[in-house]
Amino acid sequence: MELLENLKWRYATKKFDSSKSINKDDLEKLKQAVQLSVSSYGLQLYKVLIIQNKELKKELREAAWNQSQLTDASHIFVFCNYTERDNRDIDAFIEATSKIQNTPLEKLEGYGDFIKTSLSSKPIKEWQNWSEKQTYLALSNLLTACAELKIDSCPMEGFEQEKFNSILGLDQKGLNAAVIAPVGYRSEEDHTQFRKKVRKPKEILFEEI
Ligand SMILES: Cc1cc2nc3c(=O)[nH]c(=O)nc-3n(C[C@H](O)[C@H](O)[C@H](O)COP(=O)(O)O)c2cc1C
C-alpha cells in the first residue's frame, strides 16, 4: 500500500528550502484534494486562503511565534472556518445538490430543514467549534496529498488566531483562522527529517471488540 509509504515519508517540516516553489499543476492537485474533503452534511463551512505573497508571509510569521516555515515555505494554506451561522449556506448547499444530482428541489427541502434545525439547536460557541473541526479534515487531506506528490508540509496551530484574523481581514468576512499548513520543499539542513517517528504502539492505540 503506497499510502503507508507516503505517510512514513512525510514529517512536520521545520525548515523549508525557500528557493523552491510548488508548480501550478501540483498546486491545482492539492486544491482538488482539499475540495474533495469530507465534511459534516457536506456543507464545507470554511474557506481556504493560499498565501504566496512574501510581505504577507513575513507579517504572519511574526504572529506565529516567529516559526520560519511561514516565510520559507512555498505557499501557506490557512484553513478558515465560518464564524456566523447562516441558513443561506444550507439553502445554497441544497440548491447545488439539486442541480448537480438532478434532483427536484422539493425532494431535498425536508433534508435542508432537518440540517437547519439540527445546527440551530447548538449554542453559537459550540457551533463555531463544530465548524472549526471541519477544517481539520481538509487539512488532513492536504497533508496526505502533499505526501503523495513528495511535497513537504507542516500542520500548525502555533499562531495567534486573533492576529491572523486581523492581518488577513478575516473578522469582516465572518471567518476565523483555525489551522494552517505551510507547504513546499524541505531544506537539506532540516535534521528533523532524519528522526524516527514516535507513535503509540498498536496494542495501546487500538482495542478490537
Ligand atoms: C493540529 C496540529 C498543530 C501543530 N502545530 C505545530 C506547530 O505550530 N509547529 C510545528 O512545528 N509543528 C506543529 N505540529 C506538528 C506536530 O508536532 C507533528 O505532526 C507531530 O509531532 C508528529 O510528527 P510528524 O508529523 O513529523 O510525524 C502540529 C500538528 C498538528 C496536527
The ligand as a Gaussian input file, in Angstrom:
#p B3LYP/6-31G(d) Opt

LIG

0 1
 C       -3.053000      20.452000      14.707000
 C       -1.551000      20.421000      14.703000
 C       -0.828000      21.529000      15.110000
 C        0.570000      21.528000      15.043000
 N        1.253000      22.695000      15.308000
 C        2.589000      22.742000      15.041000
 C        3.306000      23.969000      15.109000
 O        2.766000      25.028000      15.407000
 N        4.631000      23.964000      14.809000
 C        5.281000      22.824000      14.429000
 O        6.480000      22.892000      14.149000
 N        4.629000      21.629000      14.376000
 C        3.304000      21.575000      14.639000
 N        2.628000      20.361000      14.534000
 C        3.355000      19.154000      14.111000
 C        3.342000      18.041000      15.143000
 O        4.188000      18.360000      16.216000
 C        3.748000      16.746000      14.438000
 O        2.805000      16.456000      13.430000
 C        3.846000      15.567000      15.401000
 O        4.871000      15.784000      16.328000
 C        4.093000      14.251000      14.664000
 O        5.289000      14.300000      13.917000
 P        5.325000      14.094000      12.333000
 O        4.238000      14.951000      11.746000
 O        6.681000      14.624000      11.921000
 O        5.132000      12.663000      12.030000
 C        1.250000      20.356000      14.638000
 C        0.498000      19.222000      14.270000
 C       -0.869000      19.260000      14.284000
 C       -1.646000      18.052000      13.807000

